[in-house]
Amino acid sequence: MQDRTEPRFDEPRARALLALACATAGLPDPSGARLLAFGENAVFDLGAPALVAKVGRSGALTGRAAHELTVARWLDGAGIPVVRPADDLADQPAGTPVDAAGHPVTFWHRLAPAVRPAGFGDLGPLLRALHLLSAPPAPVAPLPRRELLAPVPRWLRSAEGHLDPADADFLLKRAAELTEEIPTLVPLLPTGVIHGDALPRNVHLGPDGPILLDLETVADDLREHDLVVLALGCLRYGVPEEDYLAFTRGYGWDVRDWAGCGVLQAARETAGAAWVAQHVPGNAAALAEFRRRVASLREADPSVRWQAF
């Protein structure tokens, strides 16, 4: 059961946690910080200093936050353009998120302004370079598997009392079935390093080219995991076919030619529907989108377009 005494994670709560983390790290008061994104993390631009902070939604994300810091340093050293951790904060050991009342907070060097929004074509070559990497050395290795559906129960619990229990049960059952099916898939690509959430929104197109962001789900698993994310953009989010084909040209292969694509796609859909649940409390638009996604899965209707959230 969800702990009812824990404050709801909203922007005011995230700002309060950010203030605690900045005080711990010896940084100035962040009252003027600009909110950039709000999902599993609340992401803030601190202005001066030139840093970005990621405030984790719950303590359950502490391990992921530490993993992201370690992976970012390895990828940077391996020649993959990635966002870089701020490793010179006062009294903060490198590789350790700041603890703010049980929530992990990490600090990153702010990137130069984007020259334009990243597109599917920008992601293809970057993802291919990532996939060509060998396994990392210790302490980065061993990378975890991509447990795509593992957070589904947590996301649904975060909206307990706000969802139709039948919808939650449907997603939990579907996630359990797919979790058993995924290990039986036979990949066409060699398994290895993957991003885990490979989308254009996780690419920053700066003056020196594309930079990979949000490294919390970097794993060692089927390379097809990363490619199915892009294919799902066409199916559920209305991404134009020509944009998707720009990605496949840059990467060199279309995952839709693989027999296992449907299974991984169903897993991504299930995770995508459950992910919205954490935004539902106090948010009517999130509830409507959650219901839309679940209904389309119940009815096996691929024509229903999902709204980005």
C-alpha positions as CSV (number, residue, x, y, z in Angstrom):
1,M,0.0,0.0,0.0
2,Q,1.1,3.6,-0.7
3,D,2.3,5.5,2.3
4,R,-0.4,8.1,2.8
5,T,1.8,10.2,5.0
6,E,4.3,10.9,2.3
7,P,3.7,14.3,0.6
8,R,2.5,14.2,-3.0
9,F,5.3,14.8,-5.4
10,D,4.4,18.0,-7.2
11,E,6.3,21.1,-8.3
12,P,6.2,22.8,-4.9
13,R,7.4,19.6,-3.2
14,A,10.2,19.2,-5.8
15,R,11.3,22.8,-5.3
16,A,11.5,22.2,-1.5
17,L,13.6,19.1,-2.1
18,L,15.8,21.0,-4.5
19,A,16.5,23.6,-1.9
20,L,17.6,21.0,0.6
21,A,19.9,19.4,-1.9
22,C,21.5,22.7,-2.9
23,A,22.2,23.5,0.7
24,T,23.8,20.1,1.2
25,A,25.9,20.5,-2.0
26,G,27.0,24.0,-1.1
27,L,25.1,25.6,-3.9
28,P,23.2,28.9,-3.8
29,D,19.5,29.1,-3.0
30,P,17.6,27.8,-6.1
31,S,14.4,29.8,-5.7
32,G,14.7,31.1,-9.2
33,A,15.3,27.7,-10.8
34,R,13.3,27.0,-14.0
35,L,11.4,23.8,-14.3
36,L,12.4,22.0,-17.5
37,A,10.6,18.6,-17.2
38,F,8.4,16.8,-14.8
39,G,8.2,13.0,-14.9
40,E,10.1,10.3,-13.0
41,N,12.2,13.3,-12.1
42,A,11.6,17.0,-11.7
43,V,14.4,18.7,-13.8
44,F,15.4,22.2,-13.0
45,D,17.8,24.7,-14.6
46,L,19.5,26.5,-11.7
47,G,20.5,29.5,-13.8
48,A,23.6,30.5,-12.0
49,P,25.5,28.3,-11.4
50,A,25.3,26.8,-14.9
51,L,23.9,23.5,-13.6
52,V,20.8,21.3,-14.1
53,A,19.3,19.3,-11.2
54,K,17.3,16.2,-11.3
55,V,15.0,15.6,-8.3
56,G,13.8,12.0,-8.0
57,R,10.1,11.4,-7.5
58,S,10.8,8.9,-4.7
59,G,13.6,7.1,-2.8
60,A,13.0,4.1,-5.0
61,L,14.9,5.9,-7.7
62,T,18.1,6.3,-5.7
63,G,19.8,3.3,-7.3
64,R,18.9,4.5,-10.8
65,A,20.2,8.0,-10.0
66,A,23.6,6.6,-8.9
67,H,23.7,4.3,-11.9
68,E,23.1,7.3,-14.2
69,L,26.1,9.2,-12.8
70,T,28.4,6.2,-13.2
71,V,27.2,5.4,-16.7
72,A,27.5,9.1,-17.8
73,R,31.2,9.1,-16.8
74,W,31.9,5.9,-18.7
75,L,30.1,6.9,-21.9
76,D,31.9,10.3,-21.8
77,G,35.2,8.5,-21.6
78,A,34.2,6.1,-24.3
79,G,33.6,9.0,-26.8
80,I,29.8,9.0,-26.7
81,P,28.5,12.6,-26.4
82,V,26.5,12.6,-23.2
83,V,25.5,15.1,-20.5
84,R,28.2,15.3,-17.9
85,P,27.7,15.1,-14.1
86,A,28.9,18.0,-11.9
87,D,31.6,16.2,-10.0
88,D,33.1,19.1,-8.1
89,L,30.4,19.9,-5.6
90,A,31.4,20.6,-2.0
91,D,31.2,17.7,0.4
92,Q,29.5,15.4,-2.2
93,P,31.3,12.2,-3.2
94,A,31.5,11.6,-6.9
95,G,28.9,9.1,-8.1
96,T,26.6,9.6,-5.1
97,P,23.2,11.4,-5.5
98,V,22.5,14.0,-2.8
99,D,19.9,12.8,-0.3
100,A,17.1,15.3,0.1
101,A,14.6,13.9,2.7
102,G,15.0,10.5,1.1
103,H,14.8,11.7,-2.5
104,P,17.9,11.4,-4.8
105,V,19.1,14.6,-6.4
106,T,21.8,14.8,-9.0
107,F,23.5,17.8,-10.6
108,W,24.7,18.1,-14.2
109,H,26.6,20.6,-16.3
110,R,24.1,22.7,-18.3
111,L,24.4,22.2,-22.0
112,A,24.8,24.9,-24.6
113,P,21.5,26.1,-26.1
114,A,20.0,23.8,-28.7
115,V,20.3,24.8,-32.3
116,R,16.9,23.1,-33.0
117,P,14.8,20.3,-31.6
118,A,16.3,16.9,-32.1
119,G,14.6,14.6,-34.6
120,F,14.5,11.0,-35.4
121,G,17.3,11.4,-38.0
122,D,19.6,12.8,-35.3
123,L,19.0,9.8,-33.0
124,G,19.9,7.1,-35.5
125,P,23.7,7.5,-35.8
126,L,24.0,8.3,-32.1
127,L,22.2,5.2,-31.1
128,R,24.2,3.1,-33.5
129,A,27.5,4.4,-32.0
130,L,26.1,3.5,-28.5
131,H,25.2,0.0,-29.7
132,L,28.7,-0.6,-31.1
133,L,30.3,-0.2,-27.7
134,S,31.8,-3.2,-25.9
135,A,30.8,-4.0,-22.4
136,P,32.0,-1.5,-19.8
137,P,34.7,-2.1,-17.3
138,A,34.2,-2.2,-13.5
139,P,32.7,-0.5,-11.6
140,V,30.2,0.2,-14.4
141,A,29.9,-3.5,-15.3
142,P,27.9,-5.5,-15.1
143,L,25.1,-3.4,-16.5
144,P,21.6,-4.5,-15.5
145,R,19.0,-6.0,-17.8
146,R,16.4,-3.6,-19.2
147,E,13.5,-4.5,-16.8
148,L,11.0,-2.5,-18.8
149,L,7.9,-3.6,-16.9
150,A,9.4,-3.7,-13.4
151,P,8.2,-0.2,-12.4
152,V,4.5,-0.9,-13.5
153,P,3.3,-1.9,-9.9
154,R,5.1,1.2,-8.4
155,W,3.5,3.6,-11.0
156,L,0.1,2.1,-10.4
157,R,0.4,2.3,-6.6
158,S,1.3,5.9,-6.8
159,A,-2.2,6.6,-8.1
160,E,-4.0,4.2,-5.7
161,G,-7.5,5.4,-5.0
162,H,-7.6,7.5,-8.2
163,L,-7.8,4.6,-10.8
164,D,-10.4,2.1,-11.6
165,P,-9.0,-1.1,-9.9
166,A,-10.0,-3.1,-13.0
167,D,-7.7,-1.0,-15.1
168,A,-4.8,-1.4,-12.7
169,D,-5.4,-5.2,-12.6
170,F,-5.5,-5.4,-16.4
171,L,-2.1,-3.7,-16.7
172,L,-0.6,-5.8,-13.9
173,K,-1.8,-9.0,-15.6
174,R,-0.6,-7.9,-19.0
175,A,2.8,-6.8,-17.6
176,A,3.2,-10.2,-15.9
177,E,2.4,-12.1,-19.1
178,L,4.8,-10.1,-21.2
179,T,7.6,-10.3,-18.6
180,E,7.4,-14.1,-19.1
181,E,7.3,-13.8,-22.9
182,I,10.2,-11.4,-23.4
183,P,13.0,-13.9,-22.4
184,T,11.8,-16.3,-25.1
185,L,12.4,-13.8,-27.9
186,V,15.2,-14.6,-30.4
187,P,17.0,-11.3,-31.3
188,L,18.5,-10.6,-34.7
189,L,21.1,-8.1,-33.4
190,P,23.8,-9.0,-30.9
191,T,22.8,-8.2,-27.3
192,G,24.8,-5.4,-25.6
193,V,24.7,-1.8,-24.4
194,I,21.4,0.0,-24.9
195,H,20.0,3.3,-23.8
196,G,16.7,1.9,-22.7
197,D,14.5,4.9,-23.5
198,A,15.8,6.0,-26.9
199,L,13.6,8.9,-28.0
200,P,14.4,12.3,-29.6
201,R,13.3,14.0,-26.4
202,N,16.4,12.4,-24.8
203,V,18.7,14.0,-27.3
204,H,19.9,17.5,-27.1
205,L,21.1,19.0,-30.4
206,G,23.8,21.5,-29.5
207,P,26.2,23.4,-31.7
208,D,28.6,20.5,-31.8
209,G,26.0,17.9,-32.6
210,P,23.6,15.5,-30.8
211,I,24.1,14.7,-27.1
212,L,22.5,11.8,-25.3
213,L,20.5,12.5,-22.1
214,D,18.6,10.6,-19.4
215,L,21.0,7.6,-18.9
216,E,19.1,6.0,-16.0
217,T,18.0,3.0,-18.0
218,V,21.2,2.2,-19.8
219,A,21.4,-1.5,-19.7
220,D,22.8,-4.7,-21.3
221,D,20.0,-6.3,-23.2
222,L,18.3,-6.8,-26.6
223,R,19.3,-3.9,-28.9
224,E,15.8,-4.2,-30.3
225,H,14.5,-2.6,-27.0
226,D,15.9,0.7,-28.2
227,L,14.6,0.3,-31.8
228,V,11.0,-0.6,-30.8
229,V,10.7,2.7,-29.0
230,L,10.9,4.5,-32.3
231,A,8.6,2.2,-34.1
232,L,6.0,2.7,-31.4
233,G,6.1,6.4,-32.2
234,C,4.5,5.7,-35.6
235,L,1.9,3.4,-34.1
236,R,0.7,5.4,-31.1
237,Y,1.9,8.9,-31.4
238,G,1.4,9.8,-35.0
239,V,5.1,10.2,-36.0
240,P,5.2,10.5,-39.8
241,E,6.6,7.5,-41.6
242,E,9.3,9.7,-43.3
243,D,10.6,10.7,-39.9
244,Y,10.8,7.1,-38.7
245,L,12.6,6.1,-42.0
246,A,15.1,8.9,-41.4
247,F,16.0,7.1,-38.2
248,T,16.3,3.7,-39.8
249,R,18.6,5.1,-42.5
250,G,20.8,6.6,-39.8
251,Y,20.8,3.4,-37.7
252,G,20.9,0.9,-40.6
253,W,18.0,-1.4,-39.9
254,D,14.2,-1.4,-39.4
255,V,13.1,-3.4,-36.3
256,R,9.7,-3.9,-37.8
257,D,11.3,-6.6,-39.9
258,W,11.9,-8.6,-36.8
259,A,9.4,-11.3,-35.7
260,G,9.7,-10.3,-32.0
261,C,8.8,-6.6,-32.6
262,G,5.1,-7.1,-31.6
263,V,6.0,-8.5,-28.2
264,L,8.4,-5.7,-27.3
265,Q,6.0,-3.2,-28.7
266,A,3.2,-4.5,-26.5
267,A,5.6,-4.3,-23.5
268,R,6.4,-0.7,-24.3
269,E,2.7,0.1,-24.6
270,T,1.9,-1.5,-21.3
271,A,4.7,0.4,-19.6
272,G,3.6,3.6,-21.3
273,A,0.1,3.3,-20.1
274,A,1.1,2.6,-16.5
275,W,3.7,5.4,-16.5
276,V,1.0,8.0,-16.8
277,A,-0.6,6.8,-13.6
278,Q,2.0,8.6,-11.4
279,H,0.7,11.9,-12.8
280,V,-3.0,11.1,-12.2
281,P,-3.5,12.4,-8.6
282,G,-4.9,15.9,-8.9
283,N,-4.5,15.9,-12.7
284,A,-7.7,15.3,-14.8
285,A,-5.8,15.4,-18.1
286,A,-3.5,12.6,-16.9
287,L,-6.5,10.5,-15.8
288,A,-8.2,11.0,-19.2
289,E,-5.0,10.0,-21.0
290,F,-4.5,6.9,-18.7
291,R,-8.0,5.8,-19.5
292,R,-7.5,6.4,-23.2
293,R,-4.4,4.2,-23.3
294,V,-5.9,1.4,-21.2
295,A,-9.0,1.3,-23.3
296,S,-7.0,1.1,-26.5
297,L,-5.0,-1.8,-25.1
298,R,-8.2,-3.6,-23.9
299,E,-9.7,-3.3,-27.3
300,A,-6.5,-4.1,-29.2
301,D,-7.1,-1.0,-31.2
302,P,-3.8,0.3,-32.7
303,S,-5.7,3.2,-34.5
304,V,-6.1,5.1,-31.2
305,R,-3.5,7.9,-31.0
306,W,-1.9,8.6,-27.6
307,Q,-1.2,12.1,-26.5
308,A,2.4,12.8,-25.4
309,F,2.5,13.4,-21.6
